[in-house]
Amino acid sequence: GRRARGSDSMEAMSSQQLRDLAKQVDPTVELDPDVTNILLDLADQFVEEVATVSSQLARHRGGDKLEARDLKLCLEKNWDIRVPGFVSVQDSKGAVKRPGPSDAHKARVEKVRKTNAQNQ
């Protein structure tokens, strides 16, 4: 369950910050209190997991402090999240891996191809 707001633990965001973020996406959205608590729990868990894994990566590379590259590597490898403004992860041969098209993009392209084939 949700930790008490204002407890000693760090929280990824407040309920108000979550509501503000939701309003940026859809100004008409209203979040049920249970949904708000679930999303806040997920955000806390995500931040905790990223911090833990990134710290492990920093220690593995021999670093004594967490750096942006540790977070970037963690996000790319574990969640396939690309951070804008950073070069993509390099493979073991030093080649930069370019992110491929998303599944949604592939589906749209396939749908267009089928439609074009039917109209010819």
N, C-alpha and C positions, 0 to 999 in steps of 0.2 A: 504494500500500500504506500500511499504518498507520505513522505516525511512531513512533520509539522513545519509549516512555513516559519522562517526565522530561526530554525534550529541551528546548531553549530556547524552542520555540514554545508558545503558549498552547493549552490543550485545553478543549473545551466541558465535558467531564466525564471522570471517571476510569472505569476498568473496574468498580470497586467501586460507584461511584455509579450506573452503568448497571444493574448487577445489582440494586441496591437499588430502583431505579425499576421495573424489570421485576417484582420481587417485590410491589411495591405494587399493580400491575395484576393479577397472577396469582401468588399465593403458591407455586404448584406449578411455575412455569416454571424451566427450566434453559436457559441460553444457551450454544450451541456457541461455542468460541473464535473461529472464523471469523466467525460472526454478530455476536459482540461487536465484533470489529475493524471490520466493515462498518458497523455502527450508530454506532460511535465516529467513524469517518471521515465519515459523513453528518452527524452532529451538528457536527463541526468545520467542515465545508464550509458548513453552514447558518449557523452563527454568523458565520463569516468573510464570507459573502455579505451577511447582514443588516447587519453592521457597515460594510462597504464602501458598500453602497447608501444606508444611513442617513446616513453621513458625506457622501456626494455630495448628498443632499437638504439637509443642514444648510448646506453651502457654497452650494447653489443659492439658498436663502432668505436668504443673506447672514450666516448665523450663524458664530460662531467656536468654538462648542462643540456637541457632539452632545446633543440633548435627547430626552426621552421621545416627544415628538410626531413626531420624525424616524423613530424606530424604529416607532412605531405606524403611520405612513403607509406605510412600507416593507412592514411585515407585511400590512397590509390590501390594498394595491394589488398586491403581487407574489405573495402566498400566500393571500389571502383569510382571514387569521387576524385575529380580533377580540380585542383585549386587554381583559379585564374591567376595569371601573373607568374606562374612557375613553369619551368620546362618539364616535359613529361619524364617519367622514370626511364632510366636507361637499362637495357638488358645487360647480361653478363659480358657481351662482346662490345659494349659501349654504344650500341646503336640506340637512338631514341625511338621509343615505342609510341607511335601515334595512336590515339584512341580511334577505334573503328566506329562505323555508324551504329547507332542504337537500334535495338529491336523494333522500336516504334517507327524509326525512319525506314528500316528495311521493309516493314509491313506496308508503309505508305507507298514506297517505290514499287513493290510487287503489285499493289492494288492499281496503281497508275499503269503499269505494264499490261495487266490483264484488261483494263478498260481500253487501252490503246489497241490491243490485239483484237478485241471484240468489235471495235469501230472501224477496222480496216477491211 
